[in-house]
Amino acid sequence: METITIQTEFIKLDSFLKFCGACGTGGEAKRAIAEGSVQVNGEGCTQRGKKLFPGDTVTLDGRSWRVTAP
């Protein structure tokens, strides 16, 4: 599992997928989320604007990331 440090209180799911490199574009992120391919804390998530906070985990295509604070 990779750790991704954010400098803000939260980050939205679609932005996070771009920020961590899981998706190259916003369109790719939107599609992955809409298809139900993304899990947040072990549960499927189809909300593009879901707020992620430090401690949350995101999984896509067998790769996982943990959101951390500085």
PyRosetta script that sets phi, psi and omega in degrees:
from pyrosetta import init, pose_from_sequence

init()
pose = pose_from_sequence("METITIQTEFIKLDSFLKFCGACGTGGEAKRAIAEGSVQVNGEGCTQRGKKLFPGDTVTLDGRSWRVTAP")
pose.set_psi(1, 131.0)
pose.set_omega(1, 177.7)
pose.set_phi(2, -90.0)
pose.set_psi(2, 150.9)
pose.set_omega(2, 174.9)
pose.set_phi(3, -108.1)
pose.set_psi(3, 136.6)
pose.set_omega(3, 178.8)
pose.set_phi(4, -121.6)
pose.set_psi(4, 121.1)
pose.set_omega(4, -178.5)
pose.set_phi(5, -93.5)
pose.set_psi(5, 128.3)
pose.set_omega(5, 176.1)
pose.set_phi(6, -107.5)
pose.set_psi(6, 150.5)
pose.set_omega(6, -177.5)
pose.set_phi(7, -99.0)
pose.set_psi(7, -0.9)
pose.set_omega(7, -178.0)
pose.set_phi(8, -114.7)
pose.set_psi(8, 173.7)
pose.set_omega(8, -179.3)
pose.set_phi(9, -63.5)
pose.set_psi(9, -38.2)
pose.set_omega(9, -179.7)
pose.set_phi(10, -150.6)
pose.set_psi(10, 169.4)
pose.set_omega(10, 173.8)
pose.set_phi(11, -140.3)
pose.set_psi(11, 141.9)
pose.set_omega(11, 179.3)
pose.set_phi(12, -76.8)
pose.set_psi(12, 149.0)
pose.set_omega(12, -173.8)
pose.set_phi(13, -54.5)
pose.set_psi(13, -47.9)
pose.set_omega(13, -178.0)
pose.set_phi(14, -63.1)
pose.set_psi(14, -39.9)
pose.set_omega(14, 177.6)
pose.set_phi(15, -66.4)
pose.set_psi(15, -37.8)
pose.set_omega(15, 179.7)
pose.set_phi(16, -62.9)
pose.set_psi(16, -42.5)
pose.set_omega(16, -178.9)
pose.set_phi(17, -61.9)
pose.set_psi(17, -35.0)
pose.set_omega(17, 175.1)
pose.set_phi(18, -73.1)
pose.set_psi(18, -44.8)
pose.set_omega(18, -176.2)
pose.set_phi(19, -60.4)
pose.set_psi(19, -40.1)
pose.set_omega(19, -177.6)
pose.set_phi(20, -85.4)
pose.set_psi(20, -6.5)
pose.set_omega(20, 177.8)
pose.set_phi(21, 89.2)
pose.set_psi(21, 6.1)
pose.set_omega(21, 179.5)
pose.set_phi(22, -67.9)
pose.set_psi(22, -32.9)
pose.set_omega(22, 178.8)
pose.set_phi(23, -130.0)
pose.set_psi(23, 138.9)
pose.set_omega(23, -177.8)
pose.set_phi(24, -78.1)
pose.set_psi(24, -28.3)
pose.set_omega(24, -177.4)
pose.set_phi(25, -136.1)
pose.set_psi(25, 166.2)
pose.set_omega(25, 175.9)
pose.set_phi(26, -63.6)
pose.set_psi(26, -34.3)
pose.set_omega(26, 178.4)
pose.set_phi(27, -63.6)
pose.set_psi(27, -41.4)
pose.set_omega(27, 177.4)
pose.set_phi(28, -63.8)
pose.set_psi(28, -42.2)
pose.set_omega(28, 179.5)
pose.set_phi(29, -63.0)
pose.set_psi(29, -45.6)
pose.set_omega(29, -179.8)
pose.set_phi(30, -59.0)
pose.set_psi(30, -44.1)
pose.set_omega(30, -179.0)
pose.set_phi(31, -65.3)
pose.set_psi(31, -46.0)
pose.set_omega(31, -179.6)
pose.set_phi(32, -60.7)
pose.set_psi(32, -40.9)
pose.set_omega(32, 179.7)
pose.set_phi(33, -67.8)
pose.set_psi(33, -46.3)
pose.set_omega(33, -178.3)
pose.set_phi(34, -62.4)
pose.set_psi(34, -34.2)
pose.set_omega(34, -179.8)
pose.set_phi(35, -76.5)
pose.set_psi(35, -7.6)
pose.set_omega(35, -179.6)
pose.set_phi(36, 79.0)
pose.set_psi(36, 20.7)
pose.set_omega(36, -178.3)
pose.set_phi(37, -81.4)
pose.set_psi(37, -10.5)
pose.set_omega(37, -174.5)
pose.set_phi(38, -103.4)
pose.set_psi(38, 136.4)
pose.set_omega(38, 174.4)
pose.set_phi(39, -116.7)
pose.set_psi(39, 138.8)
pose.set_omega(39, 174.4)
pose.set_phi(40, -119.2)
pose.set_psi(40, 121.3)
pose.set_omega(40, -178.0)
pose.set_phi(41, 53.3)
pose.set_psi(41, 38.6)
pose.set_omega(41, 175.1)
pose.set_phi(42, 85.1)
pose.set_psi(42, 0.2)
pose.set_omega(42, -179.8)
pose.set_phi(43, -121.1)
pose.set_psi(43, 141.9)
pose.set_omega(43, 177.5)
pose.set_phi(44, -58.2)
pose.set_psi(44, 142.7)
pose.set_omega(44, -178.4)
pose.set_phi(45, -137.7)
pose.set_psi(45, 127.7)
pose.set_omega(45, 178.1)
pose.set_phi(46, -117.1)
pose.set_psi(46, 18.3)
pose.set_omega(46, 179.5)
pose.set_phi(47, -99.1)
pose.set_psi(47, 108.0)
pose.set_omega(47, -179.9)
pose.set_phi(48, -59.3)
pose.set_psi(48, -37.6)
pose.set_omega(48, -175.5)
pose.set_phi(49, -90.7)
pose.set_psi(49, 12.0)
pose.set_omega(49, -179.9)
pose.set_phi(50, -57.2)
pose.set_psi(50, 131.6)
pose.set_omega(50, -179.5)
pose.set_phi(51, -83.9)
pose.set_psi(51, 128.0)
pose.set_omega(51, 176.6)
pose.set_phi(52, -104.7)
pose.set_psi(52, 135.9)
pose.set_omega(52, -179.2)
pose.set_phi(53, -119.8)
pose.set_psi(53, 160.2)
pose.set_omega(53, 176.2)
pose.set_phi(54, -51.6)
pose.set_psi(54, 134.9)
pose.set_omega(54, -177.0)
pose.set_phi(55, 103.5)
pose.set_psi(55, -21.5)
pose.set_omega(55, 178.1)
pose.set_phi(56, -72.4)
pose.set_psi(56, 151.1)
pose.set_omega(56, 174.8)
pose.set_phi(57, -120.2)
pose.set_psi(57, 145.2)
pose.set_omega(57, 180.0)
pose.set_phi(58, -126.7)
pose.set_psi(58, 135.5)
pose.set_omega(58, 179.3)
pose.set_phi(59, -127.6)
pose.set_psi(59, 135.3)
pose.set_omega(59, 177.0)
pose.set_phi(60, -149.3)
pose.set_psi(60, 128.0)
pose.set_omega(60, 176.8)
pose.set_phi(61, 51.6)
pose.set_psi(61, 42.3)
pose.set_omega(61, 176.7)
pose.set_phi(62, 80.0)
pose.set_psi(62, -2.5)
pose.set_omega(62, 177.3)
pose.set_phi(63, -104.4)
pose.set_psi(63, 145.1)
pose.set_omega(63, -178.9)
pose.set_phi(64, -129.5)
pose.set_psi(64, 147.5)
pose.set_omega(64, 178.5)
pose.set_phi(65, -134.3)
pose.set_psi(65, 143.1)
pose.set_omega(65, 174.5)
pose.set_phi(66, -112.2)
pose.set_psi(66, 131.2)
pose.set_omega(66, 177.2)
pose.set_phi(67, -80.4)
pose.set_psi(67, 129.4)
pose.set_omega(67, 178.2)
pose.set_phi(68, -129.6)
pose.set_psi(68, 160.5)
pose.set_omega(68, 175.9)
pose.set_phi(69, -101.1)
pose.set_psi(69, 158.1)
pose.set_omega(69, 179.1)
pose.set_phi(70, -64.4)
pose.dump_pdb("model.pdb")
